[in-house]
């Protein structure tokens, strides 16, 4: 009895499904195609189900073209980073070959998280021959001097730190002064008397008179001159020639 019920139920379902299929396609196909309509509907339903999972279910639903575009973008970024790194390393190697006082090349791996000190950390130290007060430079100019040294790392006090001072001179007039950090991304050139004409854009270079920074390195450019701010000396603002927030590698020079 149970088998008969199942048989009649199955026949009923097939007939209903067939009639619905016939009505949905009436006018487009002949009655001779009736037996294959259910198969057509199942095929179309299966295709729609696959599309649903491909386009709307997370992970399964990412379109292959979107995935391919993402892969291409990632690959393009890798090539771009590699190009930047190659260009940077070529400049470092050239600087290394030009300096007889070269000690080591180091990577910057950390920066001081506060605004009180302008300090960066490098991945070389005593084991690489680095000592306190050695100078850190890039192809664009001085960065600062070694402050604290450990076996495999060291920190650099930047030229923009308020505790930093560098003996410098104006390249055109040869007038000497002291470059002091302002605590941000600028420095002040001090002890230039008011009767000296200083032009915005003038080069500031190291004089070597402090016994730390080598002579003749371009260290910055004059960005502002105020002859009214002080009683005897001009107030001169200088921007470092090397933008310090972009430094990734430095060359260490001995004193």
Secondary structure, 3 states (H helix, E strand, C coil): CHHHHHHHHHHHHHHHHHHHHHHHCECCECHHHHHHHHHHHHHHHHHHHHHHHHHHCCCCCCCHHHHHHHHHHHHHHHHHHHHHHHHHHHHHHHHHHHCCCEEEEEEEEEECCCCCCCEEEECCCHHHCCCCCCEEEECCEEEEEEEEECCCCEEEEECCCCCCEEEEEECCCCCEEEEEECCCCEEEEECCECCCCCCCCCEEEECCCCCCCCCCCEEEEEEEEECCCCCCECEEEEEECCCHHHCCEEEEECC
